[in-house]
Amino acid sequence: KQWYQRRVVITAGGFGRGGSSRGGRGGSRGRGRGNRTGRGAGDAKEWYPCTKLGRLVKDGMIKKIEEIYLFSLPIKEAEIIDFFLGSKLKDEVLKIMPVQKQTRAGQRTRFKAFVAIGDYDGHIGLGVKCSKEVATAIRGAIILAKLSVIPVRRGYWGNKIGMPHTVPCKVTGKCGSVLVRLVPAPRGTGLVSAPVPKKLLNMAGFEDCYTCATGQTATLGNFAKATFAAIAATYAYLTPDMWSPTVFTNSPYQEYTDYLAKPFVKQPKKEVKY
């Protein structure tokens, strides 16, 4: 009887794979996609900006996200993207894959997440994050995707009738051995593409597009990165309709120098009396 009681205590207490607080397979760490808790906002906390750009955005000095792109200002806070595009943004997990590192004690497994984010109307981002847990990897990839959000230029296949619907010209993106080419298509064609580029093109706001891919497209990470590079290249070409001289104003940092010179004071929380 004593031996049986001792065995029960050890089994429940935390030796071996299943009983420890760390959990075995399928425990707190788990395998696969996890329960995806905390994808997105979670508890909405008040944002205290820690960069000059964040201060200008929160205080309403910068009205549109295009003002940031016009002066190529680096975005270091994901909350800036949430401020302008928060309600429109939709994220999608493209893939979660286990990666391993050989150590003296054996293999160390971590999970790598690829997440695409877009508003289906001219903005798209791609984030990659590796972490011990699936939920943490997804959360980190969403933040990195927001920081990498870029504007997308759309154009026409023939006559300029209605809203822009396809890529303005043939563009190419490359990552590893994968090369993706986007070709303008007539209205009504749809997205003629493999599943991975189709998701990215749809999120970017393209309605019609032909695609051509070469290389090891089974490597989903490189396939997605090459497509993202091709989409980003739409604003890299200076087409004749953009030849008119651009009249630049002062950069927001220069325009609001006096405001930024003042020290930033954290507002105290108001006490709520019941």
C-alpha positions in Angstrom: 0.0 0.0 0.0 2.8 2.4 0.9 4.6 1.6 -2.4 1.3 2.4 -4.3 0.8 5.7 -2.5 4.4 6.7 -3.3 4.0 5.8 -6.9 0.8 8.0 -7.2 2.6 11.0 -5.6 5.5 10.7 -8.0 3.3 10.4 -11.1 1.2 13.4 -10.1 4.1 15.4 -8.7 6.4 16.3 -11.6 8.9 13.7 -12.7 8.8 12.5 -16.3 7.2 14.0 -19.3 3.6 14.3 -18.4 3.7 15.4 -14.8 6.0 18.4 -14.8 4.7 21.9 -14.8 6.3 22.4 -18.2 4.0 19.8 -19.7 4.7 17.1 -22.2 3.4 16.9 -25.7 0.2 18.8 -26.1 0.7 20.6 -22.7 1.3 24.3 -22.3 3.9 24.2 -25.1 2.0 21.9 -27.5 2.6 21.2 -31.1 0.9 22.5 -34.2 -1.0 25.8 -34.3 -2.0 26.1 -30.7 -5.2 27.8 -29.6 -4.1 31.1 -31.1 -5.1 33.1 -28.0 -4.1 36.7 -28.1 -3.8 37.1 -31.9 -4.3 40.8 -32.3 -5.3 43.4 -29.8 -6.1 41.5 -26.6 -6.5 44.0 -23.8 -6.5 47.4 -25.2 -3.9 49.3 -23.2 -3.2 53.0 -23.5 -0.4 53.7 -26.0 2.6 55.8 -24.7 4.7 56.6 -27.8 8.5 56.3 -27.4 9.6 57.8 -30.8 9.2 61.2 -32.3 7.0 59.9 -35.0 4.8 58.2 -32.5 4.3 61.4 -30.6 3.4 63.3 -33.7 0.9 60.6 -34.8 -0.8 60.3 -31.4 -1.2 64.1 -31.0 -2.8 64.5 -34.4 0.1 66.3 -36.1 0.2 63.7 -38.9 -3.2 63.1 -40.4 -2.6 60.3 -42.9 -0.1 57.4 -43.2 0.8 58.7 -46.7 2.6 61.6 -45.1 5.0 59.1 -43.4 5.6 57.3 -46.7 6.2 60.5 -48.6 9.2 61.4 -46.4 10.3 57.7 -46.0 10.2 58.0 -42.2 11.0 54.6 -40.5 8.1 53.2 -38.5 9.4 51.6 -35.2 6.1 51.2 -33.4 3.3 48.9 -34.5 0.7 51.2 -32.8 1.3 53.8 -35.5 -0.1 51.3 -38.1 -3.0 50.5 -35.7 -3.7 54.2 -35.3 -4.3 54.7 -39.0 -5.4 51.3 -40.3 -6.4 49.4 -37.2 -10.0 48.6 -38.0 -9.3 47.7 -41.6 -6.3 45.4 -41.1 -6.9 41.7 -41.4 -4.1 39.1 -40.7 -3.7 35.6 -41.9 -1.2 32.9 -40.8 0.4 31.6 -44.0 2.4 28.8 -42.3 3.7 27.6 -39.0 6.8 25.3 -39.3 9.0 23.7 -36.6 12.7 24.5 -36.9 15.4 22.6 -34.9 18.9 23.4 -33.6 21.3 20.6 -32.6 22.6 21.0 -29.0 24.6 18.8 -26.7 21.4 17.7 -25.0 19.7 16.9 -28.2 17.5 19.0 -30.5 15.9 22.3 -29.5 12.6 22.8 -31.4 11.1 26.2 -32.0 8.2 27.3 -34.2 8.5 29.8 -37.1 5.4 31.7 -38.1 4.7 33.5 -41.4 1.9 36.1 -41.2 0.5 38.4 -43.9 -1.4 41.5 -43.0 -3.3 43.9 -45.2 -6.4 46.1 -45.6 -7.4 44.9 -49.0 -7.1 48.5 -50.2 -3.4 49.4 -51.0 -1.5 48.4 -47.9 0.2 45.1 -47.1 2.9 43.7 -44.7 4.7 40.4 -44.2 6.2 39.2 -40.9 8.3 36.2 -39.9 9.0 35.3 -36.2 10.5 32.3 -34.5 9.7 31.4 -30.9 9.4 28.5 -28.4 5.6 28.7 -28.4 3.2 28.9 -31.3 1.1 31.7 -29.9 4.2 33.8 -29.1 5.5 33.3 -32.7 2.2 34.4 -34.2 2.0 37.4 -32.0 5.5 38.5 -32.8 5.0 37.9 -36.5 1.9 40.1 -36.5 3.9 43.0 -34.9 6.7 42.6 -37.4 4.1 42.5 -40.3 2.7 45.8 -39.1 6.1 47.4 -38.9 6.7 46.3 -42.6 3.5 47.6 -44.0 4.1 49.3 -47.4 1.9 51.2 -49.8 0.9 49.4 -53.0 0.5 51.1 -56.4 -2.3 49.9 -58.6 -2.9 50.7 -62.3 -4.8 49.8 -65.4 -4.4 47.2 -68.2 -5.9 49.3 -71.0 -8.1 52.4 -70.9 -8.2 54.2 -67.6 -11.9 53.5 -66.8 -13.1 53.1 -63.3 -10.8 52.4 -60.3 -7.3 51.0 -60.7 -7.5 47.2 -60.6 -4.1 45.6 -61.5 -0.4 46.2 -61.3 0.7 49.3 -63.2 3.5 47.5 -65.1 5.4 44.2 -65.1 7.3 43.8 -61.8 9.6 41.2 -60.4 10.6 40.1 -56.9 13.2 37.5 -55.9 14.1 35.7 -52.7 16.4 32.7 -52.7 15.9 30.7 -55.9 12.2 31.9 -56.2 11.5 34.6 -58.7 8.0 36.0 -59.0 6.8 38.1 -61.9 3.5 40.1 -61.8 2.0 41.0 -65.2 -1.0 43.4 -65.7 -4.3 41.6 -66.7 -7.5 42.9 -68.2 -10.5 43.6 -66.0 -12.4 40.5 -65.1 -9.5 38.1 -65.3 -9.1 37.6 -61.6 -5.9 36.6 -59.8 -4.2 33.9 -61.9 -1.8 32.6 -59.3 -0.7 29.9 -56.9 -2.4 30.0 -53.5 0.4 31.8 -51.6 0.8 34.8 -54.0 -3.0 34.9 -54.4 -3.5 35.6 -50.7 -0.9 38.4 -50.7 -2.2 40.0 -53.9 -5.8 39.9 -52.6 -4.8 41.5 -49.3 -2.9 44.2 -51.2 -6.1 45.1 -53.1 -5.4 43.7 -56.6 -8.4 42.4 -58.5 -6.7 41.2 -61.7 -3.2 39.9 -62.2 -1.2 37.3 -64.1 1.8 35.7 -62.3 4.8 33.7 -63.3 7.0 31.9 -60.8 10.3 30.0 -61.2 12.6 28.3 -58.7 11.8 26.2 -55.6 8.3 27.6 -54.9 7.6 24.7 -52.5 9.7 26.8 -50.0 6.7 28.8 -48.8 8.7 31.5 -46.9 10.8 32.4 -50.0 7.7 32.3 -52.2 5.9 34.8 -49.9 8.9 37.0 -49.6 9.5 37.1 -53.4 5.8 38.1 -53.9 6.1 40.8 -51.3 9.2 42.2 -52.9 7.4 42.3 -56.3 4.4 44.1 -54.8 6.8 46.6 -53.1 8.5 47.2 -56.5 5.2 48.8 -57.9 6.3 52.1 -56.4 9.9 51.7 -57.6 9.2 52.5 -61.2 8.9 56.1 -62.3 6.3 55.9 -65.0 5.5 58.9 -67.3 2.3 59.8 -65.4 4.5 60.5 -62.3 6.9 62.9 -64.2 5.3 66.1 -62.9 7.6 67.8 -60.4 6.8 67.0 -56.8 6.8 70.0 -54.5 8.1 68.8 -51.2 7.2 70.6 -48.0 9.2 70.4 -44.8 9.6 67.0 -43.1 7.3 66.5 -40.1 10.4 66.4 -37.9 11.4 69.8 -39.2 7.9 71.3 -39.3 7.2 70.4 -35.6 10.7 70.9 -34.2 9.6 73.3 -31.5 6.8 70.8 -30.4 9.3 67.9 -30.3 11.8 69.9 -28.3 9.4 69.9 -25.3 9.9 67.0 -22.9 7.2 64.3 -23.2 5.4 64.0 -19.9 3.3 60.8 -19.2 -0.2 61.8 -18.3 -1.2 60.5 -14.8 -4.1 58.1 -14.7 -7.4 59.6 -13.5 -8.8 57.9 -10.4 -12.3 56.6 -10.9 -14.4 56.9 -7.7 -17.3 54.5 -7.3 
